[in-house]
Amino acid sequence: MRWDIFCQIVDNYGDAGVCWRLARSLSKRDDIRIRLFCDDLKVLDKIAHGDAIKTGAALGIEVLPWSYLEDLGNTKPTDLIGDVVIEAFACHIPKNYLDAMCLEGSQGSAKPLWINLEYLTAEPWADEMHLMPSPQNNNLSKFFYFPGFTEKTGGVTLGDWDNVTARDVPISLAPYWDDRLEASYPTVRRVSIFNYSHAPLENWLKSLAMAAHNSGELIDIYVCANQNISVELIQSLKGSPLRFIQLPFIPQEDYDWLLSRCDLNLVRGEDSFVRAQWAGQPFIWDIYPQSDGAHEIKLDAFLDLYWKGGSSALISQGKAAMKWSEPHQWWALMAEWTQHSASWSEKLRALGHLEGKILDFVKSQEISR
């Protein structure tokens, strides 16, 4: 069986990151061959750290540029159509491919199963929309697949999380990682930062330095590539309990490893947001901003689910922390937050992960087709 995944880059690395993880997870199945079409292979290549093409072939993944289909002109290559077609994040499949999908069905063979992989949301309406068929004008139907955090939705991508995070220090991180510091200072903590440029990091970091000073801790700040932390700010915090470690752009798997080893992770978008949850550590989600304020509704819906079962103090301070309240106000609750985060990660596992759920859905449709 062949799966074709279509990805157009909208949010920097997040869209490609999710699609690459899904492709890698599905490729582990002997009976599945993957083609991943992407309109920006440079981004995809960067996420895989140069291995998107080379390693992709070894994994059974064929990575192709968007232009591969556009260059086919008006031909209708029915032999090129996948058995399962995933249209990720409301991208638009090239017209000639859609035409070929219609032709395949009209010739008596089974139509491809067309899945529209949507953005992750905790909003209640996703429960009802998940797996809903949408008849199209071309006599095909596509199914809306909503990742989510309830039994009625499609789960979140797990991938090879356990194997990746059990490794020794990755080569790309080895020059920046020093376990001797932790041995010398039992109160050392680690924080990773991967945010959008609008994140109010200056005041946040100054408050974090105050919290660390009050608690007698040292904090290593792992700054992922291209973050908006100025040299002036770092200089101003010299002598504080914060030590800044500037990282290069590290591979996707190595970033997962980093999240699993940090005590607090500042993440953004969707892909790093999901990985932070699997890490089972406290995190702050810098949600992608929308001009109409819809992101605030999405954030609140997630927070209501995520903090369920926490103490009243943790819920109150935790929600504030997710909206950039100053760390010295909630730092004393870190131990409780860490416990809560580990429990949340276990809840996600119990609900089932996206790869398994989407495979179950495909199997059910094969039976009915």
Disulfide bonds with the S-S distance in Angstrom:
none
